[in-house]
Each structure stands twice: as C-alpha cells, then as structure tokens.
Amino acid sequence: MRVANARADLAAAHEARGRILEEVRRARTERLEELRKAVRTAKETLVTAEQALRQARQLSPARLKVSNATKDVAAARSMLSEYARTYGTSVPPGEVVFLPKLPARVQKVSVKAGQRIEDEIATVTSSSFMVTASVEAAEADLLREGMEASIELDTGRRYRATLTAIGEKARVPDAEEPADGGQAILLTPAATKGLRTGTAVTARVTVGATEEPVLVVPVAAVITSADGRARVRVEHAPDRTRDVEVRTGLAADGNVEVTGALKEGDRVLVSGG
C-alpha cells in the first residue's frame, strides 16, 4: 500500500512538474515575443531619429543663411533710408513746380542766370496750340462744339481747325475780354507748324453750306412783318415797288439765302437806302 501510494504521489509530482514546465515555456515564449516587438519598435524609432538628424544637419545651414540674409537686407534698407534722409538730394518746397499735364512749353523766361529771384521766373503753357476769338451773341447761338473751322494767316496760309469751346469754357487767362454781349470761342488747329503765339489770324467757322449755288440778298433787304413772315421789296418799275414773300436760309458776309417768288436779277431795296 505504501509503495503504491508513493508511486501515485510520484506520478502526480511528475505531472505537476510537467504542467509547471509547460507554463514556464509558454510564459517565456510570450515574454520573448514582447521583447522582440519592443526591439523592433526601438529600431524603427532609431531609424526615424537618424533620418531627422540628417535632415536637420542639411537644413540648419540653409536656414542660418536665410536668417542671416534677411538680417542683412533689413540692415541695408535701414542704411539706404538713412542715406536718403540725411545725404540724399533735397529741394525746398518753394522751389517745386507742379505741372498737372505734360509735355509743357516754357513760353517766357523772366530772369537771367545769376539773378536774384524775387518774382515769377517763367511762364509755362501746355503744348496744345489754340486760337481765341470772339463773336456776337446772335452768331454764338449758331455755333456748336466740334464744328469745322479754318484759321488764315496774313500770308494767306490756311489751317484746318475745330471749334473746341464756346462761352465760359473758352475763357483764357489774360486774354482780351469780348465786346459787350459777345461770346468767346476757342479753336484747335489740326496742325501747328508755322503758327506762333501772339499772331493775329482770321478765323472762320462753317455753320452751314449749300450743295449748289443759291439766290441771296443783302440781310438789310429782308423785312419781317408782324406775323413773322419775311419779305423783300422789289422795284419792278421806276419808283414803283412790290412786296415779295420769301423764306430765308443761311446767312454769311452780310447776305442771306432766300427762296420764293424772287428771281435772279430782281432789284431789291435795302432798308434805309
């Protein structure tokens, strides 16, 4: 009995020892796997750190150069600003002339080199050449900006021009004022070669024109009746006249265009004549 019991205990001890050894083996395997994972993670971390270190070693000099260059640019700008403020060319405000439009032309110089400046030194005008004139109020009513015109010198040379402004818009500083009731006009020539400032010219503005010859009479020959109709007095025999109704058209050089029963060759009477 005792021998049998001792053998049973021994078998149980062997079985327990086997279980313990199996558990130890399993535990060791799991632990070893955990350690292997930890080693792999450490190696990956090391590789990443080494790459970051290499990149940092490559970028650091460039960043340092950029930083130094930025500081140099800031310092240069500061020096340039200081130079412009301290050593640059300066002009007193009273010697600055503002011209709103270029090119400009110096028309008159009032001082000489070395002369003390106490008043104006020069007169500047624009490069545009214009002609000023004046017309009677009745004639001004017929004019419109943009009309064709001509300018004639005393030499007979003519220039094409355009009516640029009428009335207040045609006022020019220091120009002679129009006569009572007159209107100022401004003409712009198409070409300026041969024209000089201050030259007297003859200006003509084309208000209208006929395509064919027309019958005209002196303006003073036209009589307007109370009903607003125009007529002329025609001499058809010595000391005998008759009134002929007409329609008036364009007027120029003291004559006016007429149409109606009047015929070429008819003798018309002029008021006061």
VEXPAVEX-89852 format. One record per residue (C-alpha): residue in three letters; x, y, z. Coordinates in steps of 0.5 Angstrom, whole numbers, padded with zeros to 4 digits, always signed. Each point is the difference from the previous one (the first is absolute). Example, Ala and Ser with C-alpha at 12.3 -4.5 7.8 and 13.67 -1.06 7.14 Angstrom:
<sites>
Ala+0025-0009+0016
Ser+0002+0007-0002
</sites>
This chain:
<sites>
Met+0000+0000+0000
Arg+0005+0005+0002
Val+0004-0002-0006
Ala-0006+0001-0005
Asn-0001+0007+0004
Ala+0007+0002-0001
Arg-0001-0002-0007
Ala-0006+0004-0001
Asp+0003+0006+0003
Leu+0006+0000-0004
Ala-0004+0000-0007
Ala-0004+0006+0003
Ala+0006+0003+0001
His+0003-0001-0007
Glu-0007+0002-0003
Ala+0000+0007+0004
Arg+0007+0001-0002
Gly-0001-0001-0007
Arg-0006+0005+0001
Ile+0005+0005+0003
Leu+0005-0001-0005
Glu-0005+0001-0006
Glu-0003+0006+0003
Val+0007+0003+0001
Arg+0002-0002-0007
Arg-0007+0004-0002
Ala+0002+0006+0004
Arg+0007+0000-0002
Thr-0003+0000-0008
Glu-0005+0006+0001
Arg+0005+0004+0004
Leu+0006-0001-0005
Glu-0005+0002-0006
Glu-0002+0006+0004
Leu+0008+0002+0001
Arg+0000-0002-0008
Lys-0005+0005-0001
Ala+0003+0005+0005
Val+0007-0001-0004
Arg-0004+0002-0007
Thr-0003+0006+0003
Ala+0006+0002+0002
Lys+0004-0001-0006
Glu-0005+0004-0004
Thr+0000+0006+0005
Leu+0007+0000-0001
Val+0000+0000-0008
Thr-0005+0006+0001
Ala+0004+0003+0004
Glu+0006-0001-0004
Gln-0004+0003-0006
Ala-0002+0006+0004
Leu+0007+0001+0002
Arg+0003+0000-0007
Gln-0006+0005-0003
Ala+0002+0005+0006
Arg+0007+0000-0002
Gln-0002+0001-0007
Leu-0005+0006+0001
Ser+0004+0003+0006
Pro+0005+0004-0004
Ala-0005+0002-0005
Arg-0005+0002+0005
Leu+0006+0004+0003
Lys+0002+0003-0007
Val-0007+0002-0001
Ser-0001+0003+0007
Asn+0007+0004-0001
Ala-0002+0002-0007
Thr-0007+0003+0003
Lys+0004+0004+0005
Asp+0005+0003-0005
Val-0006+0002-0004
Ala-0003+0004+0005
Ala+0006+0003+0002
Ala+0002+0002-0007
Arg-0007+0003+0000
Ser+0001+0004+0006
Met+0006+0003-0002
Leu-0003+0002-0007
Ser-0006+0003+0003
Glu+0005+0004+0005
Tyr+0004+0002-0006
Ala-0006+0002-0004
Arg-0002+0004+0006
Thr+0007+0003+0002
Tyr+0004+0000-0006
Gly-0005+0000-0006
Thr-0002+0006-0005
Ser-0005+0005+0004
Val-0004+0005-0003
Pro-0003+0006+0004
Pro-0008-0001-0001
Gly+0000+0007-0003
Glu+0004-0002-0006
Val-0004-0005-0002
Val-0005+0001-0006
Phe-0005-0005-0001
Leu-0003-0001-0008
Pro-0006-0004+0000
Lys+0001-0002-0007
Leu+0006-0001-0005
Pro+0003+0002-0004
Ala+0000+0007+0001
Arg+0004+0006-0003
Val+0003+0006+0003
Gln-0003+0006-0003
Lys+0004+0005+0003
Val+0006+0001+0005
Ser+0000+0006+0004
Val+0007-0001+0004
Lys+0007-0001-0002
Ala+0006-0005+0002
Gly+0002+0003+0007
Gln-0005+0005+0001
Arg-0004+0000+0007
Ile-0006-0003+0000
Glu-0006+0004+0003
Asp-0006-0001-0005
Glu-0002-0004-0005
Ile+0006-0004-0004
Ala-0004-0002-0006
Thr-0007-0001-0004
Val-0002-0007-0002
Thr-0005-0002-0005
Ser-0003-0007-0002
Ser+0003-0003-0006
Ser-0007+0001-0003
Phe-0001+0006-0005
Met-0006+0003+0000
Val-0003+0006-0003
Thr-0005+0005+0004
Ala-0005+0004-0004
Ser-0007+0004+0002
Val-0007+0000-0004
Glu-0006+0004+0001
Ala-0005-0003+0004
Ala-0005-0002-0006
Glu+0006-0003-0003
Ala+0001-0004+0006
Asp-0006-0003+0000
Leu+0001-0004-0007
Leu+0007-0003+0003
Arg+0001-0007+0003
Glu+0006-0003+0002
Gly+0003-0005-0005
Met-0002+0005-0006
Glu+0005+0000-0005
Ala+0004+0007-0001
Ser+0006+0003-0003
Ile+0006+0004+0002
Glu+0003+0005-0005
Leu+0007+0004+0001
Asp+0001+0006-0003
Thr+0005-0003-0005
Gly-0006-0004-0003
Arg+0001-0007+0003
Arg-0006-0003+0003
Tyr+0000-0006+0005
Arg-0006-0004+0002
Ala-0003+0000+0007
Thr-0005-0002+0004
Leu-0005+0004+0005
Thr+0002-0002+0007
Ala-0004+0004+0005
Ile-0005+0006+0000
Gly-0001+0005+0005
Glu+0003-0001+0007
Lys+0003-0006-0001
Ala+0004+0003-0006
Arg+0003+0006+0005
Val+0007+0000+0000
Pro+0004+0004+0006
Asp+0003+0007-0002
Ala-0004-0001-0007
Glu-0004+0007-0002
Glu-0007-0001+0002
Pro-0005+0000-0005
Ala-0004+0006-0002
Asp-0007+0002+0003
Gly-0005-0006-0001
Gly+0006-0004-0004
Gln+0002-0007+0002
Ala+0007-0003+0000
Ile+0002-0006-0004
Leu+0006-0005-0001
Leu+0002-0003-0006
Thr+0005-0006+0000
Pro+0004+0000-0007
Ala+0002-0007-0003
Ala+0007+0002-0001
Thr+0004+0005+0003
Lys+0006+0000-0004
Gly+0001+0008-0002
Leu-0004+0002+0006
Arg+0003+0005+0005
Thr-0003+0002+0007
Gly-0003+0007-0001
Thr-0001+0000-0007
Ala-0006+0003-0003
Val-0004-0004-0004
Thr-0007+0000-0004
Ala-0005-0006+0003
Arg-0006-0003-0004
Val-0005-0005+0003
Thr-0004-0003-0005
Val-0007+0000+0003
Gly-0003-0003-0007
Ala+0000+0000-0007
Thr-0004-0002-0006
Glu+0002-0005-0005
Glu-0002+0004-0006
Pro+0000+0008-0002
Val-0006+0004+0004
Leu-0003+0006-0001
Val+0002+0005+0005
Val-0002+0007+0002
Pro+0003+0005+0005
Val-0002-0001+0007
Ala-0003+0007+0001
Ala-0004-0001-0006
Val-0005-0005+0004
Ile-0006+0003+0003
Thr-0003-0005+0006
Ser-0008+0002+0000
Ala-0004+0000+0007
Asp-0002-0007-0002
Gly+0007-0003+0000
Arg+0001+0000-0008
Ala+0006+0002-0003
Arg-0001+0004-0007
Val+0004+0005-0004
Arg-0002+0006-0004
Val+0002-0001-0008
Glu+0000+0006-0004
His-0004-0002-0007
Ala+0000+0007-0003
Pro+0003+0007+0002
Asp-0003+0002+0006
Arg-0004-0006+0001
Thr+0001-0006+0004
Arg-0004-0006+0003
Asp+0001-0005+0006
Val+0002-0007-0002
Glu+0000-0005+0006
Val+0006-0004+0001
Arg+0003-0006+0004
Thr+0007+0002+0003
Gly+0005-0005+0001
Leu+0008+0000+0001
Ala+0003+0007+0001
Ala+0007+0002-0001
Asp+0004+0006-0001
Gly-0006+0005+0000
Asn-0004-0004-0005
Val-0006-0006+0002
Glu-0002-0005-0004
Val-0008+0001-0003
Thr-0005-0005-0003
Gly-0007+0002-0003
Ala-0002+0004-0006
Leu+0006+0005+0000
Lys+0004-0001-0007
Glu+0007+0001-0001
Gly+0001+0007-0003
Asp-0005+0003+0004
Arg+0002+0007+0003
Val-0002-0001+0008
Leu+0000+0006+0004
Val+0004+0001+0006
Ser-0002+0003+0007
Gly+0002+0007+0000
Gly+0002+0000-0007
</sites>
